[in-house]
Amino acid sequence: MPNHKSLILFAVASAMMFVFLATASPAFAASSEQTLYSFCSGGSRCPDGGAPSGGLVFDAAGNLYGTVNIGGANAWGAVFELSPNGGKWTEQVIYSFCSNSGCSDGSYPASGVVFDTAGNLYGTTFSGGDYGGGTVFELMPNNGMWTEKVLHSFGEGNDGTGPEAGLVIDANGNLYGTTFFGGAYHGGMVFELMPNNGTWTEKALHWFKRDGEGGSYPNATPILDKSGNVYGTTAYGGNYRHGTVFELTPANRYWMEKALHSFNTDSKGGYAPTGGVILDGSGNLYGTTSGGGIYNGGTAFELFHSNGTWTLNVMIAFKPTKLEVPGPNGLVLGKSGNVYGTTFNGGVYSKGSVFELIPNNGKWTENVLFSFNDAADAPFWPDSGLVLDTSGNLYGTTSAGGTYNDGTVFEVTP
């Protein structure tokens, strides 16, 4: 099953193969990595799952939840739970997709899940459903068991297809997400799902045009601000056809879309954002690009909002090792204002890294907290963002490596 983030990262890397890249040794901070679980422990069909490509989420008890792109009981992907017990972690598949011949319950989840206040989980599958274009699903717990319900099947009429990103939920229980393909103009869409007495209604908030000035092909989870505005990124499109950061603002019955920034291969700000954006308490946005910057290794950027305008500032221009572009994923904001993230490859061994960005008087310093490698049983190729626990430890997934070379869940302690 193709993962478009990975395809974009490799496309960027391939485009740079004939460019000589200056290398430098990054700063290192003392940190340690622990592999909490290695997937595909049950044989070739991976009943426990394999190739996780989405992020993780904690419940109130400290258990971790996520998705695997392949494997599970039916080999079409699954949702898993990891529970800590005496220093070890136990994995349990709580739902396996494609439980019927037509996969109407969905197949190939490519992103993580999100909780509501009642403890239900929500997520997306890239394909399957009634029309084959993917689904939004809900998992409801009941005495240790989980029941799946498809809230929406994509692919009918002008609907989007291929929801590769995750969901965000507002205070009223409405869900927001994106599809990579489809929509009235075939460039993907942003949608809202609204609950009403047990049923859900989908609304298209915005249809992107292929190579449109507002962006096209969104493949990252959107976010909401306190006013209900929606922010996100597109991998392509914009004024220079290399991606955008966009804002959707509700206006009466419609939503107004605005490209806050269009990325350009000729600028130092980077291009091809594959992760989403995050907000700080002042309303500034932070994100990453998978290519460009002064070292051609991608960037971490911030967008400042002042008097109705947005200004991009490059926090860090990543320095790739050898001839490989790191391809940063999404970011997470720490309590102290530090920003954390992962790179898909790059790092000391060109197999990915976990990094920290530290602010200091308007400038940012990068620490590489951990570099992945392909030694025996080691995890590598982190293909998602991170989640923090209350102690500041970082958790994420790799799409490869581990004991069975089908991906891992890891913890990095700064």
N, C-alpha and C positions, 0 to 999 in steps of 0.2 A: 504494500500500500504506500503510495508516494506521500512524503511529508514535504509540503511546499516550503517550509522554513529551511529544511536541509537542502532542498533543490536550489533555493536562492543562494544559500551560503556557498555551495559548490560551484554555482554559476559565477559568483563573484570571484571565487578563488581561481577558477579556470581563466577568467578574463585577465587576471593579474600575473599569469605564469611567466610572461616574458618581461616583467618589470623587476628590476633589481631592487630589493627591499632592504633598507638599512636596518640592522638589528642592534638592540641594546639590551642589557640585562635589567629586568624590572626590579623594583624594590620588593623585598620579601618581609612578611611578618611571621612570627612564630605561630603556627597553627597545625592542627592535626585532622586527618580524615579517617572516618570509620564507615565501612560498608555495612549498612544495616540489613540489606537483603539482596541476594542475587537471583534474578528471575530465570525461569525455565529449568527449575530443579526437578521437574517430573518427567523429563524425556523430550522427544522431538516435537510433540504437539503442544508442549508448554501449557499444561492445565492450570498452572499458577500464573500464566501470562508471560509476555516478553516484549522487549522494545518499548519501554515507557517513553512517551514524548511530551507529556504534559507535566504541569507542576503539581504540588502537593497542598493539602489543607489539613489543619489540625481540628479535632473536635475538643470539647471541653475536658475530656478525660486524658488528653495527650496522645490519642491514636492518630495516625496519619492515613489519609485517603488519597487515591490517585487512580489513573487509568493506564492500561497497557494497550498498545496498538494492535498486537497480535496475541494469539494464545487464548487462554480460558477454556472452558469445557467444550466449546464449539469451534475454537481456533480463529474467531473473528473479533477478538478483543474482550476486555473485561474491566470491571471496577474492583479495586482491591482495598483492603484495610491492613495496616501494619500496627500491631499492638506491642508496646514494651512490656517486658516481664523479666525482672531480675537481671537487667543489663543486656538481654537479648530481645530480638524483635520477631514476632510471629506473623506470618502473612496469611490472610484469608481472602479468597475471591468471594465478593458479596454479590456479584452479578456477572454472568457471561452472556455476551450479545449473540445475536443470530440464533435464538432458541427455537425458531421455526424455519420451514423450508424457504420462505420468502424474505427472511431477515426483516420483517416488519417492525421488530423492536430495535432495529439499528445495527450497525456494524462499523468497525474501525474507529473507535474513539481516539481523537488526536490531541485532546487537551484535558486539563484537569476538571475537577468538580468543585461546586460551591454549596455551602450549607445555608438553609434558611433558619429562622429563629426556633422552629419546631424540631430541628434535627433532620430534616429531609435533605437529600442531596440532589443537585441538578447538574446536568452536563449535556454535551452534544456528541453525536456520532457523525463521522464524515460521510458515510453512505448508509444504505438501508432505508427503512421506513416504507410507507405505502407507495411512494413514487421513486424510490431509489436515490433520492438526493440528500439523504441524511435526516437526522432527528434531533429534537430536544427531548430529553428524558428526565424523569423524576424517580428517585429511589426512596422508598418509605420504609423505615425500620419498624419491626414488630416482633418483640420477644426474641431478638437475636437473628431474625430473618429479615431479608430485604425484598420488597416487591417493586418491580419496575412498571412504570406507566409512561407511554409515549405522549408527550404534550403537544407535539407538532411534527408532522412529516413534511420535509421540503421537496420541492420539485414540480409543483403543480402551477401551470400558467406562468405568471410573472414572478413567482416566488424564487428566492435564491436557492442555491444548491451548494453542497460541500462546506458545511460549517466546520472549519478547522480549528477555530479558537474557542475559548471557554465563554462563560456567562458571568454577568454581574447582576446583582439583585438589589432593588431599591427598598426603602422602608415600607412600601405598600405590597411588597412581594412580587412586583413586576420583574421580569427577566429581560435582559438586553444582551444582544450578541451580534455576530457578523457571519456572513457566508462569503467564501472565497470566490465562488462563481455565481452565475445566474442573475436574477433581477430583470427588470424591464429593459435595461441597457447592457446587460451581459457583463458587467464589471464587478459583480458582487453587491452586497447590500448590508445595511444595518437594520435590525429588526427588534421589535418589542413583543413580548408575550405577556398578556394580562389575564389573571385568574378571575373567575366569576362562578361561584357555586359549583366548584368541581370541574368546570370546563375552562379551556384556555383559548384565547383569541390572539392571533398573530396580526401585527401591524408593521408594514414596511415604513421605517422612518426615513430611509434614503436609499435610492438606487444609484450606484456608481456607474459611470460610463467607461467603457474600455478606452484607456489612454486619455481620460477626461482630466480637465484642469483641477477638479476637486479630488483627484486620486482614483485609483482602481485596484481591485483585488485585495481587500482587507483580510489579513490572516492573523490578527492579534486580538486578544480580549479587550473590549472597550472598558472605560471607566466613567464614573459619574461624579460631578461636583455637587456641592450642597444645594445649588439652584436647580439641579436636574438636567444640566447640560451633559452631553455625551462627548467624550474625547477618544480618539484612537489613531491608528496609523494605517496607511495603505502601502503595500510593497512596490506598487507601480503607479503610473499616472502622475498628475501634477503638471505644473508649467514646464518641467524639464523631463517628465516621464520616468522619474526615478524615485517616486514615492512622496508621501505627504504625511503631515500631522493635521488632523481635521477636528472640527468642532461641530456638533449638531445642537441647535438651540430650538426649544419648543416655541412655536408662534401660532396661537389659536389651535386650529386642527392640524396644522402642518409643522414640519421641522425644517429649519434653514441650515444648510450645510455651508461651511467656510473652511477653506484650506488655510491653516495658520502658518504653515511653512511648506514649501516645495523644495525637495532635495535635488542637488545638481552635482553631476560628476566633476564639474569644473571648479567647485568651491571646496573650502576646507571643512565644511560642515558634515561631510559624509553623504552616503546615499543608500537606498534599499533598506529601510527599517523593517526588521522582521519581528521585533518584539513590540509590545504596546508601550504606553506611557503611564507614568504615575504622577500624582499630585502631592505637593507639600502643603503645609498649613497656610501659606501665603498665596496659593493658587498658581504657583509655577509648575510647569510640566518638565518631566525628565524622561529620557528615552535613549535608545541606541540605534546605530546603523551598522549594517554588516559589511559595508565597503566604504572606500574613500577616506577622507581625512589626510593630514599631511604625510602620514606614513603608509597610506593605502591599506590600513588594517581595520577600518571602521572607527566609529567614534561613540562616546557617550556625550549627550548634549542636554542642555536645559533651555527651555523657552520661557522668557520673562514676559509677564503681562503688565502693561502700563499704558493707561489712557487709551484703551481700545486697540493697542497694537501689540504684537508679539515679536520679540527679538531673540534670535538663536545665539547661544554661546556654547562653544565646544569646551566641555569639561576635561575630556581626555581624548587624545588621538592614540588609538592602540597601535603598538609596534609588533607586527607579526614576526614570528620566527621562521627562518628558511623562506619558502615561497608560499606559505599558507596564510590565508586571511582568517582571523579569529572568528568573526561573525557573532557579535554580542547578542544575547537574548534579552529578555525584559529585566527590569531593575526592581529592587525592593528598598524601601527607605527604613533605616534604623532609627532608634529612639534619639540618638545623639546627633542626627542629621547626616550621618554617613550613609552612603549608598552602596548596595551590594548587587553583584550580578555574576553571570557565567559567560564564558566564551565557548563556542562549540568545538573549535580546535585552537591552535596557538598554544601559548604557555611554553614552558621549558622543553616539553617533549612533543609538542604539536598535537596533543590529544585533548586540549581543553583546559580551562582554568576556572577557579573561583576568585573574584577580585573584590576589593574594597576601595571606594573613593572617599577621600577625607577632605572636607572643606576647610579652607584657611584664608580668611580675608579676601574672599572673592575668587580664589584659585583652588584647584583640586589636586590632590596627590593620590596616585594609585599605589596600592599594595596588592601584590598577587598572594592571596592567602594559601592557595593550593594549586599545584599543577598536576593534572591527571597524566597517567602513562599506561602503556599496554603491557606491563609486566604480568606475570601469571596471576590470575584472579583479580587483577586491578580493574576498577571502573574507568571508562573514558567516554568522550563525546557527550557532554551534558547538553541536552537539547531542550531545556526548559529553564524557567527562572527559579528563584529560591523562595523559601518561606523561613521566617525567624521564629524561634520559640522565646519564651519570656526571659531566658538566660542569655540570649544573643547568639545561640548556636544556629547554624544555617543548614537547611535540608533541601535536597533536590534529587533529580533523577539523571541517570545517564542512559543513552539509548544503546550502548554497547559495553562490552567488558563484563567483569564479574566472573564468578566461578564457571558459569556456563556460556559466557560471552553473549548473553541476550539482555544485558542492561541491569541496572542496579538502582536502589535507593541509598543515598549516602548522607552523612552528617559531617560538616566541617565546623570545628571549634576554633574560633579565632584566638 
